[in-house]
Amino acid sequence: MSLDASRIEPRPERLTAHEARQRLEHARNTRMTQLQALSEGGQADDQLVSAQQAAIERVLKEIDEAFARIDAGIYGACMGCGKPVPGERLEILPYTRYCVACQRRAAA
């Protein structure tokens, strides 16, 4: 099976609000399922489970903030430099606030 590049349609630079909401809902549902599994599982290491729950809760907060950015009309703009976050990054990490360069600076 050959891949005919002429038949592949280019992806738009930015996600539509509807696409962004769908991706965020999926991310939220996934994290909620993970939280439920952690609370139901009788894990031996309570400290590890607590750390995992805290990390998931942080992501859920970021997802809620992303929904607020959609409502405010600023979703997809980097909170560091104001430039558009690449669509590929938003597809993978729909709740991200930063472009890659600004994320690196924020983590340093």
Backbone as CSV, one residue per row, in Angstrom:
resi,resn,N_x,N_y,N_z,CA_x,CA_y,CA_z,C_x,C_y,C_z
1,MET,0.843,-1.178,0.000,0.000,0.000,0.000,0.889,1.242,0.000
2,SER,0.782,2.041,-1.018,1.617,3.234,-1.103,0.867,4.441,-0.546
3,LEU,1.615,5.378,-0.081,1.050,6.602,0.457,1.152,7.680,-0.611
4,ASP,0.033,8.137,-1.099,0.000,9.158,-2.129,-0.098,10.522,-1.441
5,ALA,1.028,11.227,-1.395,1.080,12.512,-0.693,0.130,13.538,-1.290
6,SER,-0.203,13.406,-2.546,-1.081,14.394,-3.160,-2.518,14.260,-2.659
7,ARG,-2.851,13.130,-2.056,-4.212,12.911,-1.563,-4.378,13.300,-0.108
8,ILE,-3.284,13.611,0.570,-3.353,13.988,1.975,-3.669,15.472,2.063
9,GLU,-4.736,15.773,2.777,-5.119,17.179,2.942,-4.355,17.777,4.106
10,PRO,-3.830,18.981,3.946,-3.092,19.600,5.046,-4.026,19.928,6.208
11,ARG,-3.487,19.797,7.430,-4.255,20.135,8.625,-4.251,21.653,8.779
12,PRO,-5.348,22.215,9.251,-5.340,23.655,9.499,-4.354,23.992,10.616
13,GLU,-3.836,25.199,10.585,-2.858,25.632,11.576,-3.418,25.577,12.997
14,ARG,-4.685,25.942,13.158,-5.275,26.021,14.493,-6.504,25.137,14.577
15,LEU,-6.744,24.626,15.767,-7.942,23.845,16.005,-9.136,24.783,16.092
16,THR,-10.280,24.318,15.627,-11.492,25.105,15.836,-11.886,24.975,17.308
17,ALA,-12.744,25.862,17.772,-13.196,25.794,19.165,-13.882,24.454,19.428
18,HIS,-14.636,23.973,18.456,-15.327,22.685,18.605,-14.315,21.542,18.744
19,GLU,-13.296,21.530,17.888,-12.260,20.497,17.965,-11.514,20.577,19.295
20,ALA,-11.209,21.779,19.719,-10.501,21.962,20.984,-11.341,21.445,22.142
21,ARG,-12.627,21.769,22.141,-13.517,21.285,23.210,-13.579,19.757,23.214
22,GLN,-13.645,19.154,22.029,-13.687,17.691,21.953,-12.417,17.082,22.540
23,ARG,-11.279,17.624,22.184,-10.010,17.103,22.692,-9.900,17.309,24.204
24,LEU,-10.352,18.456,24.681,-10.305,18.720,26.115,-11.260,17.803,26.879
25,GLU,-12.440,17.563,26.329,-13.390,16.640,26.969,-12.789,15.246,27.058
26,HIS,-12.145,14.816,25.969,-11.502,13.496,25.973,-10.404,13.442,27.040
27,ALA,-9.578,14.484,27.105,-8.508,14.533,28.103,-9.083,14.525,29.515
28,ARG,-10.157,15.268,29.734,-10.792,15.322,31.053,-11.353,13.943,31.424
29,ASN,-12.064,13.314,30.490,-12.643,12.000,30.768,-11.564,10.967,31.077
30,THR,-10.469,11.027,30.348,-9.356,10.098,30.588,-8.800,10.294,31.984
31,ARG,-8.560,11.544,32.372,-7.999,11.822,33.704,-8.983,11.447,34.813
32,MET,-10.271,11.663,34.597,-11.266,11.290,35.603,-11.287,9.767,35.788
33,THR,-11.158,9.030,34.696,-11.101,7.570,34.770,-9.855,7.125,35.531
34,GLN,-8.738,7.795,35.285,-7.505,7.469,35.996,-7.648,7.730,37.499
35,LEU,-8.262,8.861,37.849,-8.477,9.177,39.263,-9.352,8.126,39.931
36,GLN,-10.402,7.737,39.251,-11.317,6.735,39.793,-10.582,5.410,40.008
37,ALA,-9.771,5.011,39.038,-9.021,3.758,39.159,-8.044,3.819,40.329
38,LEU,-7.406,4.966,40.529,-6.477,5.101,41.648,-7.198,5.018,42.988
39,SER,-8.375,5.630,43.072,-9.097,5.624,44.344,-9.695,4.253,44.648
40,GLU,-10.000,3.483,43.619,-10.576,2.154,43.816,-9.513,1.088,44.039
41,GLY,-8.340,1.303,43.503,-7.276,0.294,43.605,-6.635,0.329,44.981
42,GLY,-6.422,-0.820,45.540,-5.752,-0.916,46.833,-4.251,-0.911,46.647
43,GLN,-3.693,0.236,46.292,-2.262,0.352,46.023,-1.465,0.239,47.315
44,ALA,-0.318,-0.404,47.229,0.529,-0.616,48.397,1.248,0.659,48.826
45,ASP,1.654,1.483,47.891,2.430,2.680,48.194,1.517,3.907,48.174
46,ASP,1.010,4.289,49.337,0.081,5.420,49.421,0.724,6.731,48.987
47,GLN,2.026,6.882,49.227,2.717,8.107,48.837,2.752,8.240,47.315
48,LEU,2.989,7.139,46.619,3.001,7.155,45.160,1.607,7.455,44.614
49,VAL,0.602,6.830,45.186,-0.777,7.061,44.747,-1.152,8.523,44.971
50,SER,-0.775,9.070,46.101,-1.069,10.486,46.383,-0.397,11.403,45.371
51,ALA,0.836,11.093,45.010,1.556,11.898,44.019,0.879,11.804,42.653
52,GLN,0.441,10.596,42.290,-0.254,10.419,41.012,-1.580,11.175,41.002
53,GLN,-2.311,11.096,42.103,-3.580,11.823,42.189,-3.360,13.326,42.089
54,ALA,-2.341,13.834,42.745,-2.037,15.265,42.701,-1.687,15.690,41.276
55,ALA,-0.909,14.874,40.571,-0.534,15.203,39.192,-1.766,15.225,38.288
56,ILE,-2.647,14.262,38.445,-3.869,14.209,37.636,-4.761,15.405,37.951
57,GLU,-4.857,15.770,39.222,-5.680,16.928,39.609,-5.111,18.225,39.028
58,ARG,-3.775,18.327,38.933,-3.156,19.512,38.295,-3.545,19.585,36.817
59,VAL,-3.519,18.444,36.142,-3.891,18.420,34.725,-5.368,18.775,34.569
60,LEU,-6.224,18.272,35.455,-7.651,18.620,35.390,-7.853,20.124,35.549
61,LYS,-7.069,20.746,36.423,-7.143,22.203,36.584,-6.707,22.906,35.303
62,GLU,-5.643,22.407,34.672,-5.177,22.989,33.412,-6.227,22.832,32.312
63,ILE,-6.925,21.712,32.319,-7.998,21.487,31.336,-9.116,22.498,31.554
64,ASP,-9.517,22.707,32.809,-10.554,23.708,33.104,-10.118,25.105,32.664
65,GLU,-8.843,25.423,32.882,-8.322,26.723,32.450,-8.341,26.845,30.926
66,ALA,-8.092,25.745,30.231,-8.142,25.758,28.763,-9.570,26.013,28.275
67,PHE,-10.551,25.411,28.937,-11.949,25.688,28.589,-12.254,27.177,28.771
68,ALA,-11.732,27.764,29.835,-11.935,29.201,30.076,-11.275,30.031,28.975
69,ARG,-10.109,29.598,28.493,-9.454,30.324,27.402,-10.274,30.243,26.113
70,ILE,-10.906,29.105,25.881,-11.780,28.993,24.709,-12.910,30.003,24.835
71,ASP,-13.538,30.030,26.003,-14.657,30.952,26.238,-14.227,32.410,26.096
72,ALA,-12.990,32.703,26.478,-12.476,34.076,26.393,-11.954,34.420,24.999
73,GLY,-11.875,33.412,24.132,-11.405,33.653,22.775,-9.897,33.736,22.641
74,ILE,-9.170,33.237,23.632,-7.705,33.313,23.573,-7.059,31.940,23.533
75,TYR,-7.846,30.901,23.344,-7.301,29.549,23.281,-6.366,29.438,22.077
76,GLY,-5.230,28.795,22.290,-4.283,28.587,21.201,-3.213,29.652,21.105
77,ALA,-3.339,30.701,21.908,-2.299,31.732,21.953,-1.390,31.431,23.138
78,CYS,-0.095,31.484,22.925,0.873,31.219,23.980,0.735,32.281,25.071
79,MET,0.673,31.836,26.312,0.547,32.756,27.436,1.877,33.444,27.752
80,GLY,2.957,32.978,27.127,4.264,33.588,27.345,4.571,34.675,26.338
81,CYS,4.480,34.322,25.046,4.881,35.266,24.002,3.702,35.805,23.192
82,GLY,2.536,35.192,23.332,1.353,35.662,22.615,1.213,35.128,21.201
83,LYS,2.228,34.412,20.723,2.160,33.849,19.375,1.276,32.600,19.382
84,PRO,0.758,32.206,18.228,-0.059,30.982,18.173,0.760,29.744,18.546
85,VAL,0.162,28.894,19.369,0.770,27.601,19.685,0.527,26.715,18.463
86,PRO,1.557,26.032,17.965,1.373,25.191,16.777,0.241,24.176,16.962
87,GLY,-0.521,23.989,15.907,-1.656,23.068,15.943,-1.264,21.663,16.343
88,GLU,-0.087,21.218,15.904,0.375,19.875,16.258,0.528,19.739,17.769
89,ARG,1.031,20.788,18.411,1.197,20.756,19.873,-0.158,20.708,20.563
90,LEU,-1.106,21.486,20.065,-2.442,21.496,20.658,-3.168,20.174,20.443
91,GLU,-2.880,19.494,19.344,-3.497,18.186,19.119,-3.012,17.189,20.156
92,ILE,-1.738,17.250,20.492,-1.152,16.317,21.445,-1.451,16.720,22.884
93,LEU,-1.377,17.995,23.164,-1.540,18.526,24.516,-2.538,19.673,24.476
94,PRO,-3.832,19.376,24.356,-4.821,20.421,24.102,-4.963,21.465,25.206
95,TYR,-4.477,21.180,26.390,-4.603,22.128,27.495,-3.345,22.961,27.720
96,THR,-2.359,22.830,26.827,-1.118,23.562,27.023,-1.353,25.070,26.970
97,ARG,-0.566,25.778,27.748,-0.648,27.243,27.773,0.465,27.893,26.987
98,TYR,1.503,27.113,26.671,2.708,27.688,26.101,3.143,26.995,24.811
99,CYS,3.833,27.750,23.974,4.551,27.148,22.853,5.752,26.415,23.449
100,VAL,6.461,25.642,22.661,7.578,24.844,23.165,8.669,25.742,23.768
101,ALA,9.018,26.809,23.083,10.089,27.686,23.569,9.737,28.308,24.917
102,CYS,8.527,28.789,25.064,8.109,29.406,26.328,7.961,28.362,27.427
103,GLN,7.531,27.158,27.071,7.438,26.081,28.056,8.815,25.742,28.616
104,ARG,9.808,25.705,27.725,11.177,25.437,28.180,11.663,26.520,29.128
105,ARG,11.362,27.774,28.800,11.774,28.870,29.675,11.052,28.806,31.010
106,ALA,9.763,28.434,30.994,8.987,28.355,32.241,9.482,27.218,33.126
107,ALA,9.970,26.135,32.517,10.441,24.988,33.293,11.867,25.183,33.814
108,ALA,12.582,26.112,33.233,13.992,26.298,33.637,14.127,27.025,34.954
